[in-house]
Amino acid sequence: MNKSNKYSPEVRARAVRLVQEHRSEYPSLWSTIESIAPKIGCSA
């Protein structure tokens, strides 16, 4: 499986939604991603 297909579309959609919902709670987009990624079983 290549890198771009590592996660299902559902996992990707959930990740994007969570980042959008919680973006204001963190000082940067990257810190938001780093915080949410492990919670859904992904790497930042």
ABEGO torsion letter per residue (X at the ends): XBAAAABBAAAAAAAAAAAAAAAAABABAAAAAAAAAAAAGBBX
